[in-house]
Each structure stands twice: as structure tokens, then as C-alpha cells.
Amino acid sequence: MKRKLLPALVLGGVLGLLAFGVWWWGVREERFSAQRAGEIKNEKLKIENEGDGEDGVDVQLSSYLLTPGPVRRKVEGKEIVTSINGRFVGWEEIKGSEDRYLILDAGEGQVGGNRSDGPYFKVRVVFVPEPDKGIKDATQLSVIATSGMKGRSISSRLREVGYFGQLPEERLNFFLPKGVWLKAILYLKDNSPLMDDKGSYYALAISASETL
């Protein structure tokens, strides 16, 4: 009886060790796979955020569009306002003209001819050019792509929509809903922003965010 029991115990022990080995190897492979998957995910995120700031901030878009207020640049040694960033508030009709004032919530004080009831800027959008005043073209409307564009240059994201005065009202309402982020690029004349007789800047181009 003992002679038969001993081989059975040995066989059982060997099978147990084999089973344990298979289980341990499976756990090891599972852990390795999970670790590798995590490494691949981290590498992917690193690549996707290449060129961006902390937490995947879209640096290009933030510096170009999402900093509210007037943007000042040096032109021939003189610092001037070249554009204004802010959220779209609405339109204001201009008596005796097809042009309109575009109202921006730019988050800070006034600039020539702007409304006095808060941090709003009033920019004149050209629907009909006035060459004698240096306004050769109507204001151009463009859209800035944002989704999946981190690290890409602004110029590669811009898509021209058309010129004010030529676009149907429904198209304007679609691309310019209230609250959308806009950059109003100003007309320059003699290295200074061009103003109308009310002291409001003329807009050479309006760039609207695709999704913000």
C-alpha cells in the first residue's frame, strides 16, 4: 500500500508544481503586458503633447487667441495695438453705413471709441470697402481649427470662409455664435491702427475659433 501511495504523492507534487509554474508565468505575463501598455500609452501622450505646455495646453492657440484684450506689437520701433482678442458679444448697426461694429468682451479697459459699460471693445467690420480711406478690402472671416491640432502652427489651422458683405447672414450666425473666441486683426495705415470718425478700429480680418 505504501509503495503505491508514494509514487502517487510524488506525481501529485510534480503536477502541483507544474500548475503553480503555469499560474505564476501567466501572472508575470499579465503584469508585463499591463506595464507595457502603460508605457505605450505614456509615450503616445508624450508624442501628442509634443511642443505643448503643462497638462497638454495648446500653447499656439492660447498665445494667439485666448489671451484677452489688445495685442501690442512693435512696428518700426513703435509699440502699437495690432489685434484684439475676446469673446463675441454681438453686433451694433452703424447709421448711414452697411458696416457694423463687432462687440468683443476682451476682459480689460477701453480702447478708442469703445463702450463704457464694461470691458467691451467695439471694432468696425468692413462690409463695403472705402479705398479713399485706405480700406481697400472688406473684412475677411477665417476659422481656426482647434480639435487635434496641438503643436500645429496657426497658419496651418486657418481656413478662409469669405469676406463680410458677401456672406449670407445665416453663414455669419453659424461661424459667429455669441460667446465664441475671436481675434480682430486691425487695419494699419502709416504703421498705426486705422480708426473711423468715432474712434473705433477698423478690422482687416476676423479669426474665429472652431469650437471655443
Stockholm file with secondary structure:
# STOCKHOLM 1.0

chainA/1-212         MKRKLLPALVLGGVLGLLAFGVWWWGVREERFSAQRAGEIKNEKLKIENEGDGEDGVDVQLSSYLLTPGPVRRKVEGKEIVTSINGRFVGWEEIKGSEDRYLILDAGEGQVGGNRSDGPYFKVRVVFVPEPDKGIKDATQLSVIATSGMKGRSISSRLREVGYFGQLPEERLNFFLPKGVWLKAILYLKDNSPLMDDKGSYYALAISASETL
#=GR chainA/1-212 SS CHHHHHHHHHHHHHHHHHHHHHHHHHHHHHHHHHHHHHHHHHHHHHHHTTTCCGGGCCHHHHHHTSSCEEEEEEETTEEEEEEEEEEEEEEEECTTCSCEEEEEECSSCCCTTCCSSSSEEEEEECSSCBGGGTBCSCCEEEEECCTTCTTCCHHHHEEEEEETTTSCHHHHHHHSCTTCEEEEEECEETTEECBCTTSCEEEEEEEEESCC
#=GC SS_cons         CHHHHHHHHHHHHHHHHHHHHHHHHHHHHHHHHHHHHHHHHHHHHHHHTTTCCGGGCCHHHHHHTSSCEEEEEEETTEEEEEEEEEEEEEEEECTTCSCEEEEEECSSCCCTTCCSSSSEEEEEECSSCBGGGTBCSCCEEEEECCTTCTTCCHHHHEEEEEETTTSCHHHHHHHSCTTCEEEEEECEETTEECBCTTSCEEEEEEEEESCC
//
